[in-house]
Amino acid sequence: MALTIYTKNEQATGEFAAGAIKENKPLGFPQEGGSLRPFSSLFYWAHAWSDKGGLIGEHPHQGFEIMSFVLEGEIEHYDSQLRGWKRLSKGDVQIIRSGKGITHAERFLPGAHIFQIWVDPDLKKTLQKPASYNDYGSGSFPETDHGGYTTRLLKGDGAPLTMDAQVDSIKEINFNTGLHSLELNSENVQGLYVIEGALKINGNDMGQDDFVLINGETQISIDVENTTRVFIIDLPVHPGYETYAEMQGISTLI
């Protein structure tokens, strides 16, 4: 059983639009540094934001499934299938299944914050498929009140988000002040990101933008001093196919 914390200072960073768009990345591209490496089907995870707004120009993707979760504000998206711009607002989610190939662009409106997460399907299959995407409105995702915290289910049984990559669940959790217990699948591995607030996980302090990798835990204790918002992804340790990271000889932690 293990918990490994990656503070914001240990993560990779990036920027676009001459610095108008900033990023910190618990899991960046291999050449970007940072302490964490790809694991299971998770290849890349960036928190991107812009105070004044900015554009990431049209660029290609192939193979990977790319999810954008709008945390605050609004973004606009363009791709070579849509051939037009579409706006996504706080709570909305988009997935691009890039398949054989697609190009797209993103515009951040002032104050926008997003997660962009890349997951790795079985490329031997998905590279033969045409690209596709879906946009999901914020009201599409079921919420559950657990008494002390609420869970918004983004991927999993009862949630609309579908993908080819092996990902069991994705949740956004809002914790009230107090002590909480969170049940986990000990046969899986989880990545948890603190969007805002601060907490202790099994006695370990974590603050905003910190990330923890959880492996082999059936339950974690969470002590929250103030309202805290986290994002957690739950994955099988081995997705059942050779991942891109394994094909490229990129070392993984698990």
Steps between C-alpha positions, in 0.01 A plus 500: 500500500635840411420868471743718308443876506620728221481861609442778251874576510579143392273517196581604145394842371416647161346795323335604175412824323816680614423419861131596492412135576684337790521133597610284784511131424503219753570279198668686217660375182822305567725780372337759730641369827291450808527201730204289388500269198208345307317220676218268397314672213575850634757678281462875566323734744518879489327774693485795257365847568501853363435824687456716190413241236707341225499273194664165437503482121388207289714190554470126431427201725503130424428186700451643848169581664514858626261623768445865595326577829401865545568587865428874484390749236461417132703373206425468129593202287552455126582181312528374145175302527290774657644774276376761743543621855303361795497642851544289815422639846579407859407138567491402132714213371632414156669187371686478170564144385770597255520163323650527150551872550330833565609863539357746747555834672405639840424854612507584870270780607622718790492312829472153344650197677494148356645155549619336182559129549630259236427130534652227292266252330621192316669687217518189286121524477419869538746618234276317254188691607374836375524783752192589706412727789225578747411806707312451826320779685559549871154367582573165334694361795334345806577643844476314830492648849689275742444716807811713542605483137342487155618302199446595138549192282665588170592148383360173630170319538222754455718768337479574125872533419620208288847412374704209366780537756476302822386750765265378771383833640564874513350707781495855626452508877416797721587443867355700787708572810558190713625142493401275211572150377521414130467142379731395216559195282830363630555306177506828308718810505363851558624850425357784710548873432408777744314762295452737793532487876722286722472164670688217664491156340600230749670778695690644201450870431387600151421844362361653183646351179668212685454150358512159668544157343318232701577132450360204687284687752152379594419817692653841567425743780451864406518788748371829360541836678306702240284410202720311254444390142687203353504303177572126502552249221486123562680264263592133476868453577547329163252600227529169315686626193838650419489874560676767300734566795601134502549502122733799536692353792387776737540371854180467699464491876283192524 
